[in-house]
Amino acid sequence: MTLRIGFIGGGGIASRHAATLAQFDDVEMVAVADPDRTRAEAFAADRALVSYDDHEEMLARERPDAVYVCTPPFAHGAPELALAARGIPFFVEKPIATDPDTAEAIGAAVERQRLVTGVGYHWRYLDTTEEAARHLRSRPPRLVTGYWLDATPPPAWWISESRSGGQMVEQTTHIFDLARVLVGEVSEVYAIAGRTPRPDYPACDIAEASTAALRFAGGAVGTISSTCLLHWPHRIGLHLFADGLAIELSEFELMVDVGQGRPVRPATGDPFLREDRDFVDAVLGRPNRIRAPYAEALKTHRLTMAAARSAREGRPIRLDAEARHG
Ligand SMILES: NC(=O)c1ccc[n+]([C@@H]2O[C@H](COP(=O)([O-])OP(=O)(O)OC[C@H]3O[C@@H](n4cnc5c(N)ncnc54)[C@H](O)[C@@H]3O)[C@@H](O)[C@H]2O)c1
């Protein structure tokens, strides 16, 4: 059986998924919808696809079996609700929205239709994440420090609060998600954020530095800090501390310190390939091994929404009680 896949959004990350999907014998990429005609045509031409500027028209004409939603954060909502209405499984990139209500509405539609979904939290697919989880099984983490200390990414929408949601929501969401995977659910978050004018980015209205203090339901505590002020990726990862165990996990390597030096090993394998393979397999009716279905991503989104709201309102937010009303 061949899975006919369409794309909504034909930018940077769509190209990455397309490069992976092109390696699969059981996938045929058929079309792309992107309101930027130049982008839609370039994406389509590179892969001999049909291009559209409207996703409704693409869905009606092409009737794909599954769709990759690779829009910027502000454009979520209409594409996923259209897919759910048609019963079409979808893979969507993080963050799943810039507000709470859009993501909750999509989550409810996905649940009603029992749709196969996947969300681009590819850190879940790192073999180093799996190894860290094995170490932590016998020694639960009690302290967590997470980081996204990096440059400002190039897309114009990234520096706009209303279009990206800000760094914690847009980017550091990978680290919040990883903390949920390796430590458990967060019960309370208290975030603060700083913003000063940036002459190089006159249109920037997002915080350039933030830190979120977290209390986990299991008793662990921690912080996750973000900045986009650097000109290079300085530190991006999650550090975990347990009784006699310190772990440093980044996208590319794992350090496990049990008091005998600081051995570092590189991550192996391609987490993008693994997440795309799991999505395709599940849609084709093979065992569903998807690690971040929409309902899982929604929990991470509630957490980053609560962190953003805490920073805005200057007070701690309890997740179970308040987060859904972000
Ligand atoms: N998982 C990861 O590691 C990872 C890496 C990069 C990007 N991403 C995520 O992927 C998303 C897209 O990022 P990107 O770098 O590809 O951005 P991009 O700006 O390169 O591409 C986005 C594309 O979506 C199109 N678009 C805008 N509104 C649309 C709409 N309503 N319908 C269809 N298309 C629309 C734009 O014209 C553009 O071509 C972001 O949420 C980003 O966080 C994830």
The ligand as a Gaussian input file, in Angstrom:
#p B3LYP/6-31G(d) Opt

LIG

0 1
 N       10.813000      19.942000      15.147000
 C       11.774000      20.809000      14.913000
 O       12.888000      20.661000      15.346000
 C       11.478000      22.001000      14.056000
 C       12.501000      22.608000      13.311000
 C       12.189000      23.718000      12.527000
 C       10.902000      24.220000      12.536000
 N        9.943000      23.606000      13.291000
 C        8.571000      24.166000      13.368000
 O        7.934000      24.103000      12.117000
 C        7.091000      25.230000      11.946000
 C        7.446000      25.915000      10.624000
 O        8.782000      26.340000      10.693000
 P        9.627000      26.617000       9.347000
 O       11.024000      26.821000       9.812000
 O        9.332000      25.594000       8.333000
 O        8.989000      28.022000       8.931000
 P        9.021000      28.700000       7.496000
 O        8.660000      30.121000       7.722000
 O       10.289000      28.329000       6.797000
 O        7.854000      27.954000       6.693000
 C        6.493000      28.091000       7.014000
 C        5.700000      28.034000       5.706000
 O        4.306000      28.028000       6.029000
 C        3.650000      28.889000       5.106000
 N        2.372000      29.322000       5.652000
 C        2.059000      30.434000       6.363000
 N        0.731000      30.452000       6.649000
 C        0.205000      29.332000       6.112000
 C       -1.101000      28.795000       6.054000
 N       -2.143000      29.399000       6.633000
 N       -1.300000      27.636000       5.369000
 C       -0.261000      27.007000       4.775000
 N        1.023000      27.473000       4.810000
 C        1.236000      28.612000       5.469000
 C        4.630000      30.023000       4.863000
 O        4.347000      30.726000       3.682000
 C        5.949000      29.260000       4.811000
 O        6.255000      28.818000       3.512000
 C        7.309000      26.134000      13.170000
 O        6.272000      25.932000      14.090000
 C        8.618000      25.639000      13.746000
 O        8.701000      25.712000      15.150000
 C       10.193000      22.511000      14.023000

